[in-house]
Structure formats: structure tokens, C-alpha cells
Amino acid sequence: MEYFEEAKVRRLLRIPELIAAMRRVLAEFSAGKWQQPVRGVLSQQGGFFGVMPASGESMGIKMVTFYPKNTELPTHMAVIALFDPKTGEPLALMDGRYITEMRTAAVSAVATDALASRDAKVLTLLGAGVQAQAHLEVLPHVRQFQEIRVWNHHPEKAECFAEEHGIKAMQLEAAVRDADVVVTATSAREPVLKGEWLKPGAHVNAVGASRPDWRELDDAAMRNVVIVDSYEGARKESGDVILSGATPFAELGEILNGTKTVEPGATTIFKSLGMAVEDVAAAKLVYDAALPA
């Protein structure tokens, strides 16, 4: 059984194919074609250890750690084991850090393509870390942005990020107002995004605050049309949903399947927690790309 190091995963994982795979697997998940329990999470030494199995067209498990105080090491690290769903044979073991990074942004791209205005021009990134970088790379595959802004709790980080990528570092409220698409990718445990700042018809990809007592969005933001990746996951893991008392309108897969429809011009919030089906489908992409032609 081969082990795929991160460098090899990077070479084999291609963004357009990843976006297409996430679109397909999210639709399949909401159609009941996958088995996936809510991730099991253990607290350990100020961090978290999560176990995420899924089976369907592919089968596998991600073991992931999240240590938010890491500075020398990444905050998220993971390993994904892939199995043959027909025989149970182990197929591959691979580094899952890069897969986690890029499938998160690819899922946001799917949500943005389904929910954001077709002529969205202004993108705002709240956060200047790994996920801001991934979203900056991936979201232009689904929309042609004319202006990209970034804010970070540490202004110097936002300035460095902006200079590196040729975008604008701005103050928080100013960065959000008039933005067509907003990504919240912060380590916040209290709301940083106020609903009153959102432009009518804006779309938000909320990818931080992955614990039931953490938030990035205030109650006003959560009174908009809320879309989740998984109802069960949102009810158990999302502080933004739990603490605001919001009732999710749909799973993203239901929007993709056409079983639920969002009114044109609605302000939409996609609360992304990340799911094992996404990791397993992405790992299968990598595995298949490595097979002999």
C-alpha cells in the first residue's frame, strides 16, 4: 500500500477536477448515496483530534488534528486512508493536510457558483492564513473578480498578504461593505462579521468556527438564507447555527440537486464544516491520477 506524501498529493490534485468532484459528491450526499457519521472529536492538550469515515462510491477515513495555537507546525494536519468499497482492500494512505485545505476552498467554489450573483465582482477575505490563500486560488475558477480585499485581526498580516498577492488590505467593516462574496476564514470564537454590513444579495462562505461554542457571524448575518453542508453536522458542530438559533434552509447538495431553490437576489450564508465524503472523494481523485494510463 503506497503512501502519498504531500508533495505528491500537490502534483496530482488539480483544481478544476476537484471542484467538479466536490459538486458531484455533495449532490450524492444529499441524495442519500453516502454513509457518513458526524465526525468523532477528542480534546487533547489544547487541540482536537477528529476521526471522519465515509463510504459510498469510494470508502475511506480521515484522521485529522486541529491545534489552533501551533506556530511552527500547521494548525491542521491529517492522514487519509483509502479502501476498495467492494472488497475492503486498503488502497492507499496519504497526507491529508493539503487535501483538507483545497477541498474546503473547492466546496466554497461550488457554493459560490450555485448561490452568488453571476456578475459578482468584489471578493473579501476575512483572515490571511492558509484558507484565505486557498480561497484566493480557487474562487476565481467560478467568478471573475475585479477587486479582492483582505482583512486580518493582525493588520500587519493582512498587509503582507495583500502585498504578496496584489490585492487590497482594508479595515473590517469597509472590507465587507459592497462585497459580492465574503469568505470568513478566521480563528475567531466570537462574531467578527456583522449582518448589517452585508450588501443585499451578497454571498458568504463561512469556513471557520468549527466548534459548537465558536462563532464568526452575528445573529443578524445568520438571519439570512443559511445553507449547510450537512444538517446533522451543523446542528451538532456549528456555533454559528447553534448559538444564533438559525434554521438552515437547505443542504448545499439539495440546491445542486434542484430539490430546493433559493430566491434570486437573496443574501446567502454557506456554513461549511467540512465532511468526510469530501476528503474521501478528493483522495480518490489523487489515487486515480497516480494510476498508470
SVG drawing of the C-alpha trace seen along z (x, -y; Angstrom):
<svg xmlns="http://www.w3.org/2000/svg" viewBox="-37 -51 45 59">
<polyline fill="none" stroke="black" stroke-width="0.4" points="0.0,0.0 1.6,-3.2 1.9,-6.3 1.4,-9.6 3.4,-12.4 2.1,-16.0 4.4,-16.9 2.9,-14.1 -0.6,-15.0 0.0,-18.5 1.3,-17.3 -1.8,-15.1 -4.7,-17.2 -6.0,-19.6 -8.4,-22.3 -10.9,-22.1 -11.3,-18.3 -11.5,-18.9 -14.3,-21.4 -16.2,-19.0 -15.7,-16.2 -17.0,-18.3 -20.1,-19.3 -20.8,-15.7 -20.2,-14.3 -22.2,-17.0 -25.2,-16.2 -24.8,-12.5 -24.5,-13.0 -27.8,-14.9 -29.4,-12.3 -28.5,-9.6 -25.8,-7.9 -23.2,-8.0 -22.9,-6.8 -21.2,-9.3 -21.5,-9.7 -20.8,-13.0 -17.1,-13.2 -15.9,-12.0 -13.7,-14.6 -11.5,-14.2 -9.9,-17.2 -6.2,-16.9 -3.6,-19.3 -5.4,-22.4 -6.1,-20.8 -8.6,-18.4 -8.3,-15.0 -11.1,-14.1 -12.0,-10.8 -14.0,-11.1 -15.2,-7.9 -17.3,-7.8 -18.4,-5.1 -20.2,-5.3 -18.7,-5.2 -15.4,-5.3 -14.5,-4.4 -12.1,-5.8 -11.3,-7.6 -9.6,-10.9 -7.8,-11.3 -7.3,-15.0 -5.8,-17.2 -6.5,-20.8 -4.2,-22.7 -5.1,-26.4 -2.1,-27.6 0.5,-25.9 3.0,-28.4 5.9,-26.2 3.6,-23.5 0.3,-23.8 -2.8,-24.2 -4.5,-21.4 -2.7,-18.1 -4.3,-14.9 -3.8,-11.4 -6.4,-9.8 -6.7,-6.0 -8.5,-4.9 -10.1,-1.4 -11.8,0.5 -15.5,0.4 -16.2,3.7 -13.5,5.8 -12.4,3.8 -8.8,3.9 -6.6,1.0 -5.6,-1.0 -3.5,-4.0 -2.5,-6.1 -1.9,-9.8 -1.1,-13.1 -4.4,-14.9 -3.3,-18.4 -3.3,-19.8 -6.5,-17.8 -8.2,-19.4 -7.0,-22.9 -8.0,-22.6 -11.3,-20.7 -12.6,-23.3 -11.9,-26.0 -13.3,-23.9 -16.6,-23.3 -16.8,-27.1 -16.3,-27.5 -19.2,-25.1 -21.4,-27.1 -20.3,-30.4 -21.1,-29.2 -24.6,-28.0 -25.5,-30.9 -23.6,-34.1 -24.6,-36.7 -23.4,-35.7 -21.8,-39.1 -20.0,-39.1 -17.0,-41.4 -15.8,-42.1 -14.3,-39.3 -13.5,-39.9 -11.3,-37.5 -11.6,-37.8 -8.4,-36.0 -5.0,-35.9 -3.9,-32.3 -4.0,-29.0 -7.7,-29.1 -7.5,-32.7 -4.7,-31.6 -6.7,-28.6 -9.9,-30.5 -7.9,-33.2 -6.5,-30.5 -9.8,-28.5 -12.7,-31.0 -11.6,-32.7 -12.3,-29.4 -16.0,-30.2 -16.2,-34.0 -14.2,-36.7 -13.4,-39.2 -12.3,-42.7 -11.4,-43.6 -10.1,-41.4 -9.8,-42.7 -8.4,-41.1 -8.7,-41.8 -7.0,-40.1 -7.1,-40.6 -3.4,-41.4 -3.2,-44.2 0.4,-43.5 -0.5,-40.0 -3.2,-41.4 -0.7,-44.0 1.8,-41.2 -0.8,-39.0 -2.1,-41.9 1.3,-42.9 2.2,-39.3 -0.9,-38.8 -1.5,-42.3 -4.8,-42.8 -6.2,-45.4 -5.8,-45.3 -8.7,-47.1 -10.4,-47.7 -13.0,-45.1 -16.3,-47.0 -15.0,-48.7 -13.8,-45.4 -17.2,-43.8 -19.5,-46.6 -20.3,-46.3 -18.6,-43.0 -20.4,-40.4 -18.7,-37.4 -17.2,-37.2 -15.1,-34.4 -14.8,-34.2 -11.7,-32.0 -10.6,-33.2 -9.8,-31.6 -12.4,-33.8 -14.5,-32.4 -16.8,-35.5 -18.5,-37.1 -16.4,-39.2 -18.9,-39.6 -22.0,-41.8 -25.0,-41.1 -25.7,-44.9 -22.6,-45.2 -23.6,-42.8 -24.7,-44.0 -28.2,-42.8 -27.7,-39.7 -24.2,-39.1 -22.9,-35.5 -20.9,-34.4 -18.7,-31.3 -18.2,-30.8 -15.4,-28.2 -14.1,-29.0 -15.7,-28.5 -15.9,-24.7 -16.9,-24.1 -20.3,-24.3 -19.3,-27.2 -17.3,-29.2 -18.7,-31.9 -17.7,-34.1 -21.1,-35.6 -23.5,-37.6 -27.3,-36.9 -28.1,-39.4 -25.9,-37.7 -27.5,-34.3 -31.0,-35.6 -30.3,-35.4 -30.7,-32.3 -28.5,-29.7 -27.2,-26.7 -25.1,-24.0 -23.1,-21.1 -24.9,-18.7 -27.9,-19.3 -26.7,-16.8 -23.2,-18.3 -24.5,-21.9 -26.8,-21.0 -24.0,-19.4 -20.9,-21.3 -21.6,-24.8 -21.6,-27.5 -22.9,-30.0 -26.0,-27.8 -26.5,-26.6 -25.9,-29.9 -27.9,-32.0 -30.9,-29.7 -30.8,-29.7 -32.7,-27.1 -30.8,-26.0 -32.8,-26.3 -31.1,-23.6 -28.0,-21.5 -25.8,-22.6 -26.4,-19.2 -30.1,-19.9 -29.5,-23.2 -27.3,-21.3 -29.9,-18.6 -32.6,-21.1 -34.8,-19.8 -34.6,-23.2 -34.3,-26.6 -33.0,-30.0 -34.9,-33.1 -32.9,-35.2 -31.3,-38.2 -31.3,-36.5 -28.4,-37.1 -26.9,-33.7 -24.7,-32.2 -23.0,-28.9 -21.8,-27.4 -19.1,-24.9 -17.9,-22.5 -16.2,-20.0 -17.2,-16.4 -15.5,-13.0 -17.2,-12.5 -15.3,-15.4 -12.0,-14.1 -12.6,-10.6 -13.6,-11.8 -10.6,-14.1 -8.3,-11.3 -9.8,-9.0 -9.0,-11.7 -5.4,-11.7 -5.3,-7.9 -6.8,-7.6 -4.4,-10.3 -1.5,-8.2 -2.7,-5.0 -0.8,-4.0 -2.5,-5.3"/>
</svg>
